[in-house]
Amino acid sequence: MPLLFGLYPGGLSETADGSVTPGAADDPDRILAAFDELHGDRPFLVRGYLHYSDATPGMPQAPPDPEQYATGRRRLDLVLCFREPGDDLAGWLRFVREQIRRHAPILAKVQITEEPDNAGPGGDGGFPAVRRALIEGVLAARDEVARLGVDVLVGCNATLAFDPGQAYWTGLGRAGGDEFRNALGYVGLDFFPDVFRPIPPEEFAGTVAGVLRHFRQESLGAGGVPASVPLHITEHGWPTGAGRSPERQAEVLETVVRAVAGAGDLGIDTYEHFALRDADSSVDDPMFRFGLMTTDYRPRPAFTTYRRLIAELSS
């Protein structure tokens, strides 16, 4: 299946204890040049993250001012992260609507909350009101998009769940009901095979294919999400470092993208990579080294691989 491709243009991530990986400031000119080289005249997504919290105003954006990269054939995939410890959602819902109005001219899609099933690093799942924030946020976003009359997809994402009862999806489907499911323009999957749990190379391709099928059939099925709702790969990456060669990174990227493109019956139409560059290439910690490029924007083999895959498989 032809794919719409995208990329997180920064390098910053989160460490195992939930702190932000320190690193050099972004260079917008070099980011724009790298994007132009990657996708040429093909459509492309810029993935950016904005954090909401009444308790801590002014939380960081990743990357800063992501809209600056949504020019020409590029449009913005805006992730609205819910980092609010309280349970009053009035400010959150205003924030959702305001961000859609602000970015509407360059907005391709808006994701409500980030990994609401994950209470660990990078996820919103540790905040008590996150499920309500997700459901009510999707409904508010869908209403605002309709009110403005703009072509913007509204969706959510999650990580992998292998519990037999699929408790997260079962509960979300019960709480949201048909109104929530009918408002979804897509559901995203963040997955990082062979990053947190090693996979033997000879089993990698089969594992990736099985994971994609499991998420569509078991997880989304448990939530009652119809097969007609597209599935997006919203984050995927494989870091370099000790025992993790740049050449293997390129091989992993190619295997995953081809598995995604070949799974036509799963309704996957979008793939976004994490990330353009390393947070800090001098740190031998995988969380600092997800980049297709080094900290100073020198391309790795995976950069060339991604450019070739985009040229071959773009929608």
C-alpha positions in Angstrom: 0.0 0.0 0.0 1.3 3.5 -0.8 2.2 5.4 2.3 2.3 9.0 3.6 5.6 9.4 5.3 6.7 11.8 8.1 9.4 12.5 10.7 10.0 14.1 14.1 12.4 16.8 13.2 14.2 17.1 16.5 16.5 14.9 18.5 15.3 15.2 22.1 13.6 12.2 23.7 13.1 11.0 27.3 15.4 8.9 29.4 14.3 5.9 31.5 13.6 8.1 34.5 11.4 10.4 32.4 13.8 13.4 32.1 14.4 15.1 28.8 17.7 14.0 27.1 20.0 17.0 27.0 21.5 17.9 23.6 22.4 20.7 21.2 19.8 23.2 20.1 18.0 22.5 16.8 19.3 24.2 13.7 16.2 25.0 11.6 18.1 25.7 8.4 19.7 22.2 8.5 16.4 20.6 9.4 14.7 22.2 6.4 17.5 21.1 4.1 17.4 17.5 5.4 13.6 17.4 4.9 13.9 18.7 1.4 16.5 16.1 0.6 14.4 13.3 2.1 11.1 13.8 0.4 11.6 16.2 -2.5 8.2 17.1 -4.0 6.3 14.3 -2.3 3.9 15.0 0.5 5.4 14.7 4.0 4.4 15.1 7.7 6.2 17.1 10.3 5.5 15.6 13.8 5.6 18.0 16.7 4.6 17.7 20.3 3.0 20.4 22.5 2.5 19.8 26.2 -0.5 21.0 28.2 -0.6 21.4 32.0 -2.5 23.9 34.1 -0.1 23.1 36.9 3.1 23.8 34.9 2.4 26.5 32.3 4.9 26.9 29.5 6.1 23.3 29.3 8.5 22.6 26.4 7.6 21.9 22.8 9.4 19.3 20.8 10.8 20.6 18.6 10.4 24.3 19.4 7.9 25.9 17.0 7.2 22.8 14.9 5.0 24.8 12.5 8.1 26.5 11.0 8.9 23.2 9.2 5.4 22.7 7.7 6.1 24.5 4.4 5.5 23.6 0.8 4.5 19.9 0.5 4.9 19.4 4.3 2.0 19.6 6.7 1.9 19.4 10.5 1.1 16.3 12.6 0.4 18.0 15.9 0.5 15.9 19.1 -1.3 17.5 22.1 0.2 15.8 25.2 -1.8 15.8 28.4 0.4 16.4 31.4 -2.2 17.8 33.8 -2.3 16.3 37.3 -5.7 17.6 38.1 -9.2 16.5 36.9 -10.6 19.8 35.6 -10.7 19.5 31.8 -12.1 22.9 30.9 -8.6 24.4 30.2 -7.5 21.3 28.3 -10.5 21.4 26.0 -9.9 25.1 25.3 -6.3 24.3 24.6 -7.3 21.6 22.1 -9.6 23.9 20.2 -7.2 26.8 20.3 -4.4 24.7 18.8 -6.6 23.5 16.0 -7.6 27.1 15.2 -4.1 28.4 15.4 -2.5 25.7 13.1 -5.5 24.9 10.8 -3.9 26.3 7.6 -0.9 23.8 7.9 -2.5 21.0 9.9 -2.8 17.5 8.5 -3.8 15.8 11.7 -4.1 16.3 15.4 -3.4 13.6 17.9 -5.1 13.9 21.3 -2.8 12.8 24.1 0.5 10.9 23.7 0.5 7.2 24.6 -2.3 7.5 27.2 -1.9 3.8 28.0 1.8 4.3 29.0 2.6 5.7 32.5 6.3 5.4 31.8 8.7 7.8 30.0 7.2 9.6 27.0 3.6 8.7 27.9 0.6 10.5 29.4 -0.8 7.4 31.1 0.4 8.4 34.6 -2.1 11.4 34.8 -5.4 10.4 36.5 -7.7 12.1 34.1 -6.0 11.0 30.9 -8.8 8.7 29.6 -11.4 11.5 30.0 -8.9 13.9 28.4 -8.6 11.6 25.5 -12.2 10.9 24.9 -13.5 14.4 25.5 -10.5 15.9 23.6 -11.2 13.8 20.5 -14.8 14.9 20.6 -13.9 18.6 21.0 -11.3 18.4 18.3 -13.7 16.7 15.9 -16.3 19.4 16.6 -13.7 22.2 16.1 -12.5 20.7 12.8 -16.1 20.4 11.5 -16.9 24.0 12.7 -13.9 25.3 10.8 -14.6 23.2 7.7 -10.9 22.1 7.4 -9.5 18.8 6.2 -7.8 17.6 9.4 -7.7 14.1 10.8 -8.4 13.7 14.5 -7.0 10.6 16.3 -5.1 9.1 19.2 -2.3 6.6 19.6 -1.1 3.9 22.0 1.7 1.4 22.6 1.6 -2.3 22.3 -0.5 -4.3 24.7 -0.3 -8.1 25.0 -2.5 -8.8 28.0 -5.1 -11.3 27.0 -8.0 -9.1 28.2 -6.7 -6.0 26.4 -7.8 -4.0 29.5 -6.9 -0.6 28.2 -8.7 -1.0 24.9 -11.7 -2.7 26.4 -12.1 0.1 29.0 -11.6 2.8 26.5 -14.2 1.4 24.1 -16.7 1.0 26.9 -16.1 4.6 28.2 -16.0 6.3 24.8 -18.7 4.3 23.1 -19.8 4.8 19.5 -19.6 8.6 19.7 -15.9 8.4 20.4 -15.2 5.6 17.9 -17.1 7.5 15.2 -15.0 10.6 15.8 -11.7 8.9 15.2 -10.0 9.6 11.9 -7.1 7.3 12.7 -5.4 5.4 15.5 -1.7 5.5 15.8 0.9 2.9 17.1 4.2 3.9 18.7 6.4 0.8 18.5 10.2 0.2 18.8 10.9 -3.5 18.1 14.3 -4.7 19.2 14.9 -1.6 21.3 13.5 -2.4 24.8 13.3 -6.1 24.3 15.9 -7.8 22.0 14.7 -9.8 19.0 17.0 -12.2 17.2 17.7 -10.9 13.7 16.3 -14.0 12.1 13.0 -13.5 13.8 12.7 -9.7 13.4 10.7 -9.5 10.2 8.1 -12.1 11.4 7.8 -10.4 14.7 7.1 -7.0 13.2 4.4 -8.4 10.9 2.9 -10.2 13.9 2.9 -7.1 16.1 1.1 -5.1 13.5 -1.6 -7.7 13.0 -1.9 -8.1 16.8 -2.5 -4.4 17.3 -5.1 -4.1 14.6 -7.0 -7.3 15.4 -6.6 -7.8 19.1 -6.1 -4.3 20.6 -8.3 -2.2 18.3 -10.7 -5.1 18.0 -11.1 -5.1 21.8 -11.9 -1.4 21.7 -14.5 -1.8 19.0 -12.5 0.4 16.5 -13.8 -0.5 13.0 -11.4 -1.8 10.4 -12.3 1.2 8.3 -10.4 3.5 10.7 -6.9 3.9 9.3 -3.9 2.7 11.3 -0.9 5.0 11.4 2.6 4.2 12.6 3.2 7.4 14.6 6.6 6.6 16.1 9.2 4.0 15.1 12.9 4.1 15.4 16.0 2.0 16.2 19.0 3.7 18.0 22.6 3.2 17.3 25.3 2.8 19.9 27.4 0.0 21.5 26.5 -3.2 19.6 24.0 -1.3 17.5 25.6 -0.4 14.2 24.4 2.3 11.8 24.2 -0.4 9.1 21.8 -2.5 11.2 19.7 0.7 11.9 19.2 1.0 8.1 18.3 -2.7 7.8 15.7 -2.4 10.6 14.2 0.7 9.0 13.8 -1.0 5.7 12.3 -4.2 7.2 9.7 -2.3 9.2 8.7 0.1 6.4 8.3 -2.7 3.9 6.3 -4.7 6.5 4.0 -1.7 7.0 3.6 -1.1 3.2 3.0 -4.8 2.6 0.2 -5.2 5.2 -2.5 -3.8 3.0 -5.3 -5.7 4.8 -4.5 -3.8 8.0 -5.4 -0.4 6.7 -2.0 1.2 7.4 -1.5 4.3 5.3 1.0 6.5 7.3 4.5 5.9 8.7 6.4 8.4 10.8 10.0 8.0 11.9 11.5 9.0 15.3 13.8 10.9 14.9 15.8 13.1 12.4 18.9 13.4 14.6 20.5 12.2 17.8 20.0 14.1 21.0 23.8 13.6 21.7 25.8 11.2 19.5 28.6 11.2 22.1 26.4 9.6 24.8 26.4 5.8 24.6 22.8 5.5 25.7 20.2 4.3 23.1 17.7 7.0 24.2 20.2 9.7 23.0 20.8 8.1 19.6 17.6 7.5 17.6 18.6 9.8 14.8 18.8 9.2 11.0 21.6 11.8 11.4 24.2 12.5 14.1 23.8 15.5 16.4 25.6 17.7 13.9 23.4 16.5 11.0 25.8 14.1 9.4 23.6 11.4 7.7 23.8 7.8 8.6 23.0 5.0 6.2 19.4 5.0 7.4 19.0 8.5 6.1 19.7 7.3 2.6 17.5 4.3 3.1 14.6 6.4 4.3 15.0 8.7 1.3 14.9 5.7 -1.1 11.9 4.2 0.6 10.0 7.5 0.4 10.7 7.8 -3.3 9.5 4.2 -3.9 6.5 3.9 -1.6 5.0 7.4 -1.2 1.3 7.9 -1.7 
